[in-house]
Amino acid sequence: VITVEKPLNDGTTIVTKEKPAFTKNGDVYTAEILFDEDADYTFDIMYTDRAGNVYDDYEMVEFTIDKTKPVVSMELANGAYFNQDRNVTVTVEEHNFNASDIEFSVDAKNIVGGKVDIDSKDYAGYLKQQANWTQNGDVWTAELTFDIEGSYALSLGYKDLAGNEQETVITDTFCVDKTTPKDLKISYTEVLWQELLENITFGFYQADV
């Protein structure tokens, strides 16, 4: 008898007893069992021959079937501007989630295209730590805060333990600008100022020739 246990997401476990058809080759008997549904399986074997001898020394095997692509999402700004810190929620829907498989890159530039130093934030390293994610069933979420001024370009990808990869890599751009404009001045050339005076005085003011 082959015992197969298949845990479900609701916490229950389906236990089945398999008695497959065997083919004989001398004293060797062979059988195949198909596992084609996504699940975390536990596989155990016990056998009793016709003389009553019991074999139960088989070492239990655990394995996972995962044919489902992960679903990855991120709040997109699509080039928007923010006058305060920007918080971004990253979400991965994956039964066999492993944070170390997250591929995240971020680049930040200033107004003239120079590199902004955000190395101390280590956003990619943060997302690769399992402890920084919150789990709700198969849905995992993490929060990132961008508080340094600059124009940002983000890229997010994920491949699960079975090699299933998300449909497309997610990209986004946005700008954090928390600096209030100041020292605004308006200046006019003398000719422009004289033309303005002529217009607002309906022609009574005549500029010197």
Buried (B, 14 or more C-beta within 10 A) or exposed (E): EBBBBBEEEEEEEEEEEEEEEEEEEEEEEEEEEEEEEBBBBBBBBEEEEEEEEEEEEEEEEEEEBBEBBBBBBBEBBEEEEBEEEBEBEBBBBBBBBBBEBBBBEBBBBEEEEEEBEBEEBEBBEBBBEEEEBEEEEBBBBBEBEBEBBBBBBBBBBBBBEBEBBBEEEBEBBBBBBEEEEEEEEEEEEEEEEBBEEBEEEEEEEEEEE
